[in-house]
Structures are given as structure tokens and as C-alpha cells.
Amino acid sequence: MKTPSQNTTKQIQAGFTIIELMVATLVFSTILVIVTAGVLYFSRTYYASLNRSRVQNSARAIVDAISQGIQFTGTAIATTDDTVNSVTQLTLDPLGDTYFCAGGKVYSFNPGVKYTGATATAANPGLYVAPVVSGCAPLAAGGYNNSQAQQLLGSGMRIANLKVTSVGSQLYSISLTLAYGDDDLISANTGSGVHCLSQAGSQFCAVSALNTTVQRRLQDSQLGH
């Protein structure tokens, strides 16, 4: 017959010791930390890829729109060299007077200013494309309320650099740098060398730079033919 002390000893030996519980907790915590880190990594990678894709697609669409406006129109082309003035170039005029014209449309933008996604204004036009009414000129305040106009930027994007220049007989160069993200996530607001900073939240930043040369195929003299 077993004594009470022998039964108690057997019960103690059948359970977990404090050290065993601590080791098990440590192992479980380590696994949980690894899983959490993996989820966060894949989440950041997903958002970074998604934002890069959005910006690259938008940049290609913008360059394609400008290229077609240059190639397949007989209307006059006013490049950024033709329309920018020294004041705008040096101070980044807050009224958004940076513009150029191609394909019978005026492209208005404010370099370095993040588009909020709201209705376009002179101070925050995004990349606003409206029909030319009477000669190539900056849009008046009422010009930002046109049913035939089009917005080429998505919310959170900005034109860091956009130049349309004449480089030869009927040849035009298009240089675009499009950025997405808050001010603290990018190296600078303007310039072709803008890039995302390596820091927390960098998955919500993306930059795409495109350069191309297009040839104008329809001349002014061909209008009406």
C-alpha cells in the first residue's frame, strides 16, 4: 500500500516544471515574433510593389498622352522652354503657371506640389489637361472647371520634373519624373534626381523617371487637308 507522500511525489513528477514552462513560452514567443516580422515584411513588399506599379503606369500614360499630342496634331506646340519664365523657374510659382501646349491642349502643373486628389486648382492642379481656347496660355481660375478636361495624376502623386523641349527638326524630347509619397519620404520635391528615402514608411513612396524622343508627323501646313 502506497503512502500519501508517495502519491504526492508521483503527481509532481507528472506535471511541468517552471523551467519547462519558461522554455516553452520562450520558444512560442520567438516563433510569434518571427511570424509577425514575416507578415510585416511581406506587407511592406506588397505595398511597395503596388505603389511602384501605379506610379510607373501613370508615368507611361502621361508620356504616351504627350507623345500622341506631339505626333498626331497639326496645331502649334509650345514647349516648356517656350512657356516657362525666369520667375516661375526660380520660385516655383504657387499659382501653378508652369504649362505647355501640344495637341490642342494645355498641360498645367505645379512642380513639386503633391496632388491631393481633390478638384484641381491653380495652386494644386496635379497634371491638368484642358482644351486650348485661344492660344497657348496659362489657365485662368475658371479654366479648372472644364467638363472636357482630364486629370492625369492620382492622389498623392506629384510632378517632380516635366520638360518638353525641341531638340531638332520636328523632334521633341519628353523628360518626366513622377513621384508618389509624402514630403518626408522623398529626397526633394523637384528635380530629375528625386528618389525615395530608406526609412520607415518607405513602402509608401515610389518614383518613376521616363525619357523619350518623338517626331512630329503632322505639320501646321497640313491643317485642313
Rosetta blueprint (number, residue, H / E / L):
1 M L
2 K L
3 T L
4 P H
5 S H
6 Q H
7 N H
8 T H
9 T H
10 K H
11 Q H
12 I H
13 Q H
14 A H
15 G L
16 F L
17 T L
18 I H
19 I H
20 E H
21 L H
22 M H
23 V H
24 A H
25 T H
26 L H
27 V H
28 F H
29 S H
30 T H
31 I H
32 L H
33 V H
34 I H
35 V H
36 T H
37 A H
38 G H
39 V H
40 L H
41 Y H
42 F H
43 S H
44 R H
45 T H
46 Y H
47 Y H
48 A H
49 S H
50 L H
51 N H
52 R H
53 S H
54 R H
55 V H
56 Q H
57 N H
58 S H
59 A H
60 R H
61 A H
62 I H
63 V H
64 D H
65 A H
66 I H
67 S H
68 Q H
69 G H
70 I H
71 Q H
72 F L
73 T L
74 G L
75 T L
76 A L
77 I L
78 A E
79 T L
80 T H
81 D H
82 D H
83 T H
84 V L
85 N L
86 S H
87 V H
88 T H
89 Q H
90 L H
91 T H
92 L L
93 D L
94 P L
95 L L
96 G L
97 D L
98 T E
99 Y E
100 F E
101 C E
102 A E
103 G L
104 G L
105 K E
106 V E
107 Y E
108 S E
109 F E
110 N L
111 P L
112 G L
113 V L
114 K L
115 Y L
116 T L
117 G L
118 A L
119 T L
120 A L
121 T L
122 A L
123 A L
124 N L
125 P L
126 G L
127 L E
128 Y E
129 V E
130 A E
131 P E
132 V L
133 V L
134 S L
135 G L
136 C L
137 A L
138 P L
139 L L
140 A L
141 A H
142 G H
143 G H
144 Y H
145 N L
146 N L
147 S L
148 Q L
149 A L
150 Q E
151 Q E
152 L L
153 L L
154 G L
155 S L
156 G L
157 M E
158 R E
159 I E
160 A E
161 N E
162 L E
163 K E
164 V E
165 T E
166 S E
167 V E
168 G E
169 S L
170 Q L
171 L E
172 Y E
173 S E
174 I E
175 S E
176 L E
177 T E
178 L E
179 A E
180 Y E
181 G L
182 D L
183 D H
184 D H
185 L H
186 I E
187 S L
188 A L
189 N L
190 T L
191 G L
192 S L
193 G L
194 V L
195 H L
196 C E
197 L L
198 S L
199 Q L
200 A L
201 G L
202 S H
203 Q H
204 F H
205 C L
206 A E
207 V E
208 S E
209 A E
210 L E
211 N E
212 T E
213 T E
214 V E
215 Q E
216 R L
217 R L
218 L L
219 Q L
220 D H
221 S H
222 Q H
223 L L
224 G L
225 H L
